[in-house]
Amino acid sequence: MFNRRDDKAPAPVDGRAGYGRADVEFGVPADSYRSDRDKRSSRLGAVALQVVFALVLFAVVLGAWWFAFDEVTLAGLVVAVAVALLGLSSIHVALDWERYVVLRGGRYHRLGGPGVFFTIPLIEYCTLRVDQRTQVTAFGAEETLTADVVPLDVDAVLYWVIWDPEKACTEVEDCCFAVALTAQTALRDAIGRANASDVIMRRDQLDSEIRAAIEGRVADWGITVLDVEVRNILIPRALQDVMSREAQAERLKSARMTLLESERTLAELLHEAADVYREDPIAYDLRKMHLVHEGMTEDASSLVVPSAYTEGFSDKGRGAAE
């Protein structure tokens, strides 16, 4: 449930100054846990299609210039390059899960994609490419004090998706970074309102509280929170020892209480059996015979006979019987 703090954790590999992905993620940056780039989806095909379209335009314009003037001049090359660049800026290829926010004259106009779509050069342009697949963001809170003033290091994972690309572009500057910072703030607030034992033992409740807090802040950005999961909780080594001793004491107390309850139940059963045997001598004799049988069955080399059962073989027992 919780691990010891690793004072020799590797330093973040992200060397960018200021706030970045490594600043909002806990411990080792999540980039070190990502899959190989070769296993991720690639946009090389989309880029290649745009380049091919631009080259075709370049070749068509250059061929038209040669057909019109019977030669290829520097002016023809300039015109062909200019047309190819305009074509490259006007054709766009969006993958099935991508949407492009298209502005016209600085105002929101439409969403482009999926597939091939065109924009008017110099008038329309794409300002943001939105990935509408489920996003996974790792975030954490280091040295956060709980309600009972216990420093905890907690890291979690946020699953979210952009359902309205227009709001994600126009309502917030950097939606991905804003979501990460919002999640980190919500995590710190949730930890600060709970005791250390509640944070450790009630992860599901903590997940729900963090999710509700994040949803309330990012809903206006066209973002939906799918789930929040706490990955790890690190507590100081000294506090771990104290909590371990406390848990052992609680378990010992529980074991002793269980033993006392068993003893009380057994005493009540023996008391009831004694009442039955007191009022029914025949049942008492049968019980003694059963004990003799059990002794012979368990160990054939020895015979265990209750002392009261052997009184009939003594002179005093025979005299009493007469």
Legacy VTK file of the C-alpha trace (Angstrom):
# vtk DataFile Version 3.0
C-alpha trace
ASCII
DATASET POLYDATA
POINTS 322 float
0.000 0.000 0.000
2.847 2.340 0.695
6.553 2.280 0.010
9.602 3.750 1.599
10.825 7.055 0.307
13.705 6.717 -2.084
16.111 9.527 -1.307
18.241 8.581 -4.319
15.547 8.886 -6.967
16.933 9.700 -10.414
16.857 13.341 -11.373
14.339 14.400 -14.014
15.628 13.880 -17.491
13.773 16.901 -18.817
16.259 19.735 -18.705
13.943 22.483 -19.878
13.897 25.585 -17.741
10.746 26.756 -15.997
7.612 24.702 -15.753
7.385 21.624 -17.912
6.101 18.095 -17.945
8.705 16.932 -15.418
7.617 19.643 -12.970
4.066 18.341 -12.637
4.880 14.643 -12.671
6.052 12.769 -9.632
9.468 11.204 -9.091
10.944 9.888 -12.313
9.208 11.639 -15.218
6.526 9.573 -16.871
8.380 9.888 -20.185
10.790 7.205 -18.930
7.871 4.754 -18.657
6.440 5.432 -22.098
6.541 2.848 -24.847
9.026 3.029 -27.690
8.272 5.643 -30.295
8.193 2.915 -32.947
5.095 1.467 -31.256
3.157 4.715 -31.265
0.952 6.044 -34.038
2.851 8.021 -36.654
1.937 11.039 -38.787
4.603 10.369 -41.401
1.993 9.258 -43.915
-0.006 12.469 -43.505
3.110 14.619 -43.851
4.243 12.645 -46.890
0.854 13.214 -48.544
1.160 16.972 -48.029
4.682 16.995 -49.458
3.628 14.942 -52.482
0.752 17.343 -53.143
3.136 20.310 -52.995
5.595 18.588 -55.346
2.800 17.832 -57.799
1.783 21.495 -57.777
5.401 22.498 -58.290
5.739 20.142 -61.241
2.423 21.246 -62.797
3.266 24.953 -62.557
6.781 24.387 -63.866
5.417 22.314 -66.772
2.833 24.975 -67.597
5.587 27.619 -67.598
7.723 25.565 -69.945
4.705 24.896 -72.210
3.907 28.611 -72.339
7.432 30.008 -72.815
9.305 26.973 -74.192
11.907 27.344 -71.448
12.326 27.248 -67.656
13.506 30.561 -66.321
14.295 31.825 -62.855
10.932 33.560 -62.737
9.236 30.264 -63.542
11.065 28.520 -60.701
10.067 31.283 -58.281
6.423 31.075 -59.336
6.436 27.264 -59.071
7.987 27.367 -55.590
5.513 30.011 -54.415
2.539 27.984 -55.676
3.922 24.811 -54.063
4.305 26.576 -50.715
0.791 27.976 -50.926
-0.504 24.512 -51.730
1.462 23.040 -48.855
-0.147 25.534 -46.490
-3.643 24.954 -47.840
-3.870 21.156 -47.758
-4.068 19.361 -44.439
-4.393 15.712 -43.477
-6.014 14.871 -40.144
-5.872 11.354 -38.776
-9.074 9.654 -37.667
-8.713 10.808 -34.047
-7.478 14.334 -34.844
-9.294 17.620 -35.291
-7.842 20.934 -36.439
-9.157 24.272 -35.162
-9.379 26.532 -38.231
-9.425 30.311 -37.805
-10.431 32.760 -40.490
-9.104 36.245 -40.013
-8.326 35.533 -36.370
-11.822 34.243 -35.528
-12.936 30.679 -35.006
-14.450 29.322 -38.206
-14.683 25.542 -38.172
-13.098 22.219 -37.281
-11.098 20.369 -39.894
-10.803 16.608 -40.203
-10.668 13.749 -40.128
-9.173 13.117 -43.551
-8.009 15.618 -46.143
-9.320 19.183 -45.979
-8.291 22.511 -47.458
-7.936 26.054 -46.164
-7.735 29.354 -47.987
-4.069 30.470 -48.062
-3.248 33.571 -46.017
-6.875 33.884 -44.867
-7.518 30.644 -43.028
-4.990 28.795 -40.931
-4.897 25.927 -38.431
-3.991 27.036 -34.937
-4.317 23.826 -32.917
-4.259 20.109 -33.661
-6.375 18.292 -31.059
-5.970 14.605 -30.263
-9.385 13.291 -29.212
-8.119 9.979 -27.905
-7.936 9.301 -24.180
-5.050 11.279 -22.696
-2.996 9.889 -19.794
-1.312 12.429 -17.534
0.839 11.527 -14.551
0.937 14.059 -11.743
1.961 14.160 -8.101
2.207 16.111 -4.881
5.493 16.035 -2.974
5.884 16.843 0.724
2.184 17.648 1.085
0.931 17.946 4.669
-2.185 16.065 5.672
-4.778 17.316 8.167
-2.763 15.726 11.011
0.477 17.386 9.755
2.072 14.309 8.182
4.190 14.890 5.043
3.150 12.568 2.210
4.346 12.114 -1.344
1.515 10.953 -3.575
1.490 10.374 -7.309
-1.529 9.600 -9.454
-2.682 9.117 -13.037
-5.379 11.156 -14.769
-7.381 9.856 -17.743
-9.127 12.594 -19.722
-10.365 13.426 -23.190
-11.038 16.611 -25.173
-14.644 16.553 -26.390
-14.833 20.178 -27.587
-11.693 21.256 -29.496
-13.057 24.785 -29.954
-13.183 25.434 -26.197
-9.837 23.704 -25.653
-8.322 26.203 -28.093
-10.162 29.407 -27.196
-10.789 29.067 -23.438
-7.317 28.119 -22.203
-3.804 28.767 -23.479
-2.290 25.285 -23.032
-4.998 22.783 -22.153
-2.635 19.856 -21.492
-0.436 21.769 -19.077
-3.483 23.416 -17.466
-5.060 20.021 -16.817
-1.854 18.721 -15.232
-1.547 21.715 -12.903
-5.247 21.548 -12.014
-4.918 17.875 -11.153
-1.882 18.531 -8.978
-3.689 21.315 -7.115
-6.751 19.136 -6.555
-4.545 16.348 -5.233
-2.841 18.665 -2.736
-6.193 20.024 -1.553
-7.628 16.525 -1.082
-4.598 15.383 0.907
-4.670 18.504 3.073
-8.272 17.819 4.130
-7.712 14.188 5.204
-5.654 12.404 7.838
-2.705 10.267 6.814
-4.529 7.038 7.690
-7.517 8.075 5.567
-5.291 8.857 2.588
-3.568 5.476 2.823
-6.583 3.279 3.532
-9.270 5.060 1.497
-7.785 5.403 -1.950
-11.108 4.982 -3.736
-12.605 7.880 -1.819
-9.537 10.009 -2.565
-9.793 9.153 -6.269
-13.446 10.204 -6.373
-12.769 13.451 -4.540
-9.897 14.399 -6.849
-11.933 13.536 -9.946
-14.861 15.692 -8.835
-12.542 18.622 -8.093
-10.821 18.381 -11.493
-14.096 18.034 -13.397
-15.436 21.195 -11.811
-12.488 23.182 -13.138
-11.895 21.763 -16.628
-15.492 21.318 -17.792
-15.506 24.850 -19.265
-12.447 23.964 -21.335
-14.251 21.250 -23.303
-12.492 18.500 -21.358
-14.009 15.452 -19.665
-12.274 13.559 -16.864
-12.671 9.803 -17.275
-10.889 8.520 -14.207
-8.282 9.301 -11.560
-6.155 6.621 -9.921
-3.617 7.059 -7.119
-0.538 5.067 -8.075
1.677 5.320 -5.039
1.856 6.830 -1.557
5.225 7.485 0.053
5.523 8.302 3.739
8.607 9.071 5.880
10.571 6.079 7.114
10.150 6.986 10.795
6.392 7.249 10.391
6.292 3.882 8.659
7.897 2.258 11.712
5.394 3.926 14.032
2.460 2.860 11.875
3.839 -0.679 11.681
4.073 -0.936 15.467
0.587 0.508 15.814
-0.765 -2.035 13.343
0.962 -4.882 15.198
-0.520 -3.692 18.494
-3.981 -3.543 16.968
-3.629 -7.052 15.563
-2.397 -8.388 18.911
-5.320 -6.737 20.645
-7.725 -8.245 18.142
-6.191 -11.690 18.577
-6.515 -11.511 22.356
-10.111 -10.341 22.130
-10.896 -13.217 19.802
-9.267 -15.685 22.201
-11.295 -14.310 25.133
-14.497 -14.552 23.131
-13.671 -18.170 22.297
-12.958 -18.952 25.947
-16.271 -17.426 27.006
-18.169 -19.387 24.371
-16.428 -22.612 25.402
-17.186 -21.988 29.089
-20.863 -21.463 28.288
-20.971 -24.686 26.294
-19.259 -26.637 29.102
-21.697 -25.164 31.602
-24.621 -26.336 29.524
-23.048 -29.796 29.100
-22.490 -30.057 32.855
-26.168 -29.320 33.481
-27.171 -32.059 31.033
-24.812 -34.640 32.557
-25.920 -33.716 36.084
-29.537 -34.488 35.303
-28.840 -37.535 33.098
-26.321 -40.013 34.621
-26.707 -42.383 31.702
-25.550 -39.729 29.278
-22.600 -39.045 31.562
-21.623 -42.745 31.542
-21.928 -42.891 27.790
-19.649 -39.881 27.535
-17.030 -41.646 29.650
-17.266 -44.719 27.472
-16.785 -42.511 24.421
-13.632 -41.037 25.976
-12.274 -44.556 26.518
-13.018 -45.409 22.901
-11.248 -42.268 21.654
-8.198 -43.077 23.758
-7.987 -46.594 22.354
-8.447 -45.347 18.782
-5.766 -42.672 18.930
-3.129 -44.822 20.647
-3.573 -48.589 20.603
-0.586 -49.124 22.902
-2.180 -47.316 25.824
-5.589 -47.152 27.404
-6.958 -43.986 28.986
-9.702 -44.681 31.527
-11.450 -41.893 33.471
-10.945 -42.231 37.228
-14.675 -42.093 37.955
-15.257 -44.954 35.539
-12.852 -47.272 37.465
-14.631 -46.858 40.780
-16.812 -49.854 39.943
-13.736 -52.104 39.966
-12.634 -51.132 43.500
-13.852 -52.686 46.795
-15.493 -49.402 47.821
-17.281 -49.204 44.539
-18.550 -52.819 44.787
-19.666 -52.301 48.391
-21.616 -49.222 47.408
-23.201 -51.127 44.534
-24.296 -53.946 46.956
LINES 1 323
322 0 1 2 3 4 5 6 7 8 9 10 11 12 13 14 15 16 17 18 19 20 21 22 23 24 25 26 27 28 29 30 31 32 33 34 35 36 37 38 39 40 41 42 43 44 45 46 47 48 49 50 51 52 53 54 55 56 57 58 59 60 61 62 63 64 65 66 67 68 69 70 71 72 73 74 75 76 77 78 79 80 81 82 83 84 85 86 87 88 89 90 91 92 93 94 95 96 97 98 99 100 101 102 103 104 105 106 107 108 109 110 111 112 113 114 115 116 117 118 119 120 121 122 123 124 125 126 127 128 129 130 131 132 133 134 135 136 137 138 139 140 141 142 143 144 145 146 147 148 149 150 151 152 153 154 155 156 157 158 159 160 161 162 163 164 165 166 167 168 169 170 171 172 173 174 175 176 177 178 179 180 181 182 183 184 185 186 187 188 189 190 191 192 193 194 195 196 197 198 199 200 201 202 203 204 205 206 207 208 209 210 211 212 213 214 215 216 217 218 219 220 221 222 223 224 225 226 227 228 229 230 231 232 233 234 235 236 237 238 239 240 241 242 243 244 245 246 247 248 249 250 251 252 253 254 255 256 257 258 259 260 261 262 263 264 265 266 267 268 269 270 271 272 273 274 275 276 277 278 279 280 281 282 283 284 285 286 287 288 289 290 291 292 293 294 295 296 297 298 299 300 301 302 303 304 305 306 307 308 309 310 311 312 313 314 315 316 317 318 319 320 321
